Amino acid sequence: MAELVYPPVIGVARTMFKALDLRFDIAGSEHVPRAGGAVLVSNHIGYLDFVFAGMACRPAKRLVRFMAKDSVFRHRVSGPLMRGMKHIPVDRTAGLEAFEPAVRALRSGEIVGVFPEATISESFTLGKFKTGAVRMAQQAGVPVLPVALWGTQRLWTKGRKRDLGRNHVPITIRVGEPIAAEPSQPALALTRRVRARVQELLEAAQGAYPDKPKGPDDAWWLPAHLGGTAPLPPAKSGS
């Protein structure tokens, strides 16, 4: 079936990014499967993360169907766009209703995007991963594709006014090799392995990031352990 909505939306996003003169550093896109299903798993630090995580798959000419909270699908503007791009709504009170459509999409050869922290990390550190992404991959017989994003929080994140007028912001994206999701592996152990790999990619992205805060007032986007003023993570933040 022809993609009538997704390509124009990508075109609009590219035009916006060009106007903002965002500086992209994407490495590892060669790991994105050229065909077949996969569960893309990414850290979550900003409201536009689905756009940037999806960009990592564009060199492979793949589109990503993201799982997103159902309220976005009920919005009069975003709803038709989300449905047109074949993203998958998630009702957090009835998550199983989204699980099966996601598995069907994976079995049909789609890449399904998941943020396993289930919410934006206000500390910009990696939180605990839920096991749903891994369990979907196991059930569908597809690999997990680990991705890390850095810099996206500077544009629009939780608890701060969006700043889409900001220019020249670096956006760093790292993609790792697919991780096999063998059904015989315990989901929790595999989830820990995936989280550890995303953590490695995140640290690589942070290490390659070219910008530093311009002063104390600009240190909000940097985690406390890196010398910034972002809130400390919850006491128990690992899987």
C-alpha positions as CSV (number, residue, x, y, z in Angstrom):
1,M,0.0,0.0,0.0
2,A,1.3,3.4,-1.0
3,E,2.6,5.7,1.8
4,L,0.5,8.9,1.3
5,V,1.2,10.6,4.6
6,Y,4.7,9.6,5.9
7,P,6.8,10.9,3.0
8,P,5.3,14.4,3.1
9,V,5.7,14.6,6.9
10,I,9.4,13.6,6.5
11,G,9.7,16.4,3.9
12,V,8.2,19.0,6.3
13,A,10.5,17.8,9.1
14,R,13.6,18.1,6.9
15,T,12.6,21.6,5.8
16,M,12.2,22.6,9.5
17,F,15.6,21.0,10.4
18,K,17.2,22.9,7.5
19,A,15.7,26.2,8.7
20,L,17.0,25.5,12.2
21,D,20.3,24.5,10.8
22,L,20.5,21.5,13.1
23,R,23.8,19.7,13.0
24,F,23.3,16.0,12.6
25,D,25.9,13.4,13.5
26,I,24.4,9.9,12.8
27,A,26.6,6.8,13.0
28,G,25.6,3.2,12.8
29,S,22.8,3.4,10.3
30,E,24.3,0.6,8.4
31,H,23.1,-1.7,11.2
32,V,19.4,-0.9,10.3
33,P,18.0,-4.0,8.6
34,R,17.3,-3.3,4.9
35,A,14.2,-5.6,5.1
36,G,12.2,-7.5,7.7
37,G,10.9,-6.6,11.1
38,A,12.8,-5.2,14.0
39,V,12.0,-3.5,17.3
40,L,13.8,-0.1,17.5
41,V,14.6,0.7,21.1
42,S,15.7,4.2,22.1
43,N,16.3,6.3,25.1
44,H,13.7,9.1,25.6
45,I,14.8,12.7,26.4
46,G,12.6,14.9,24.3
47,Y,9.2,15.2,22.7
48,L,10.7,15.0,19.2
49,D,12.6,11.8,19.8
50,F,10.4,9.7,17.5
51,V,11.3,12.0,14.6
52,F,15.1,11.7,15.3
53,A,15.1,8.0,16.0
54,G,13.2,7.5,12.7
55,M,15.8,9.5,10.9
56,A,18.4,6.9,11.8
57,C,16.5,4.5,9.6
58,R,16.2,6.7,6.5
59,P,19.6,5.8,5.0
60,A,18.2,2.2,4.8
61,K,15.0,3.6,3.3
62,R,13.0,2.2,6.2
63,L,10.0,3.8,7.9
64,V,9.4,3.3,11.6
65,R,6.0,2.7,13.2
66,F,6.2,4.1,16.7
67,M,4.1,3.1,19.6
68,A,2.7,6.2,21.2
69,K,0.1,7.1,23.9
70,D,-3.4,7.0,22.5
71,S,-4.2,10.6,23.5
72,V,-2.0,11.7,20.6
73,F,-4.2,9.7,18.2
74,R,-7.4,11.5,19.6
75,H,-6.0,15.0,18.9
76,R,-7.7,16.6,15.9
77,V,-4.4,17.5,14.2
78,S,-1.9,14.9,15.3
79,G,-4.5,12.0,15.2
80,P,-5.0,11.8,11.4
81,L,-1.2,12.2,10.9
82,M,-0.4,9.4,13.4
83,R,-2.9,7.1,11.9
84,G,-1.8,8.0,8.3
85,M,1.8,7.1,9.2
86,K,0.5,3.8,10.7
87,H,1.9,4.4,14.2
88,I,0.4,2.3,16.9
89,P,-1.7,3.7,19.8
90,V,-1.0,2.5,23.3
91,D,-3.6,2.8,26.1
92,R,-1.5,2.5,29.3
93,T,-4.4,1.1,31.2
94,A,-4.8,-1.7,28.6
95,G,-1.3,-2.3,27.1
96,L,-2.1,-5.7,25.7
97,E,-4.4,-4.1,23.1
98,A,-1.3,-2.5,21.5
99,F,0.9,-5.5,21.9
100,E,-0.8,-7.7,19.3
101,P,-1.0,-5.0,16.6
102,A,2.7,-4.3,17.2
103,V,3.5,-8.0,16.8
104,R,1.5,-8.2,13.6
105,A,3.3,-5.2,12.2
106,L,6.7,-6.8,13.1
107,R,5.7,-10.1,11.5
108,S,4.7,-8.3,8.3
109,G,8.2,-6.8,8.1
110,E,7.8,-3.4,9.8
111,I,10.2,-1.7,12.1
112,V,8.3,-0.8,15.3
113,G,9.8,2.0,17.5
114,V,9.5,1.8,21.3
115,F,10.7,4.0,24.1
116,P,11.0,1.3,26.9
117,E,11.4,3.9,29.7
118,A,7.7,4.7,28.9
119,T,8.3,8.4,29.7
120,I,10.8,11.2,29.1
121,S,13.8,11.1,31.4
122,E,13.9,14.5,33.1
123,S,17.4,13.7,34.4
124,F,18.5,12.8,30.8
125,T,20.0,9.6,32.2
126,L,18.7,6.2,31.2
127,G,15.9,4.9,33.3
128,K,14.5,1.5,33.9
129,F,13.4,-0.4,30.8
130,K,10.0,-2.2,30.7
131,T,10.2,-5.7,29.1
132,G,7.4,-5.1,26.5
133,A,9.8,-4.3,23.6
134,V,11.8,-7.4,24.1
135,R,8.8,-9.6,24.5
136,M,7.3,-8.3,21.3
137,A,10.6,-9.0,19.5
138,Q,10.6,-12.6,20.9
139,Q,7.1,-13.3,19.9
140,A,7.5,-11.9,16.4
141,G,10.9,-13.6,15.9
142,V,12.7,-10.3,15.1
143,P,15.8,-8.6,16.5
144,V,16.0,-5.5,18.7
145,L,17.7,-2.5,17.2
146,P,19.3,-0.3,19.9
147,V,19.5,3.5,19.4
148,A,20.7,6.4,21.5
149,L,19.8,10.1,21.0
150,W,21.6,13.1,22.4
151,G,20.9,16.8,22.0
152,T,17.2,16.4,21.3
153,Q,16.3,17.6,24.8
154,R,17.6,21.1,23.9
155,L,14.8,21.6,21.5
156,W,11.8,20.4,23.4
157,T,11.6,18.4,26.6
158,K,9.4,17.8,29.7
159,G,9.2,20.7,32.1
160,R,10.7,23.3,29.7
161,K,9.3,25.6,27.1
162,R,10.0,24.4,23.6
163,D,12.7,26.2,21.8
164,L,12.3,25.5,18.1
165,G,13.8,28.9,17.3
166,R,17.2,27.7,18.5
167,N,19.7,27.4,15.7
168,H,22.8,25.2,15.0
169,V,21.9,22.7,17.8
170,P,23.9,19.5,17.4
171,I,21.8,16.3,17.3
172,T,23.9,13.1,17.8
173,I,22.4,9.7,17.0
174,R,24.1,6.3,17.5
175,V,22.7,3.0,16.2
176,G,24.0,-0.4,17.4
177,E,24.0,-3.8,15.8
178,P,20.8,-5.7,16.1
179,I,20.4,-7.9,19.1
180,A,18.8,-11.3,18.6
181,A,15.7,-11.9,20.8
182,E,15.8,-15.6,21.3
183,P,12.5,-16.9,22.7
184,S,14.4,-19.1,25.1
185,Q,16.0,-16.1,26.9
186,P,14.3,-14.7,29.9
187,A,12.7,-11.4,28.9
188,L,14.1,-9.5,32.0
189,A,17.7,-10.7,31.3
190,L,17.5,-9.7,27.6
191,T,16.0,-6.4,28.5
192,R,18.9,-5.7,30.8
193,R,21.3,-6.6,28.0
194,V,19.5,-4.2,25.6
195,R,19.5,-1.4,28.2
196,A,23.2,-1.9,28.8
197,R,23.8,-1.6,25.0
198,V,21.7,1.6,24.8
199,Q,23.7,3.0,27.7
200,E,26.9,2.3,25.8
201,L,25.6,4.1,22.7
202,L,24.3,7.0,24.9
203,E,27.8,7.4,26.4
204,A,29.3,7.3,22.9
205,A,26.9,10.0,21.7
206,Q,27.6,12.2,24.7
207,G,31.3,11.7,24.2
208,A,31.1,12.8,20.6
209,Y,28.8,15.7,21.3
210,P,30.5,19.0,20.3
211,D,28.7,21.5,22.5
212,K,29.2,22.4,26.1
213,P,26.9,24.6,28.2
214,K,27.6,28.3,27.7
215,G,27.3,29.0,31.4
216,P,25.4,28.0,34.6
217,D,22.0,29.1,33.1
218,D,22.6,26.8,30.1
219,A,23.7,23.7,32.0
220,W,20.1,22.5,32.4
221,W,20.4,20.0,29.5
222,L,23.4,18.3,30.9
223,P,23.0,15.5,33.5
224,A,24.3,16.1,37.0
225,H,26.9,13.3,36.7
226,L,28.4,15.2,33.7
227,G,28.5,18.5,35.5
228,G,25.1,19.8,34.5
229,T,22.1,21.0,36.5
230,A,19.5,18.5,35.3
231,P,17.5,16.9,38.1
232,L,19.1,13.8,39.7
233,P,17.7,10.5,38.5
234,P,15.4,8.4,40.8
235,A,17.4,6.4,43.4
236,K,16.6,3.1,41.6
237,S,17.0,3.8,37.9
238,G,18.4,0.6,36.5
239,S,16.7,-2.6,35.2
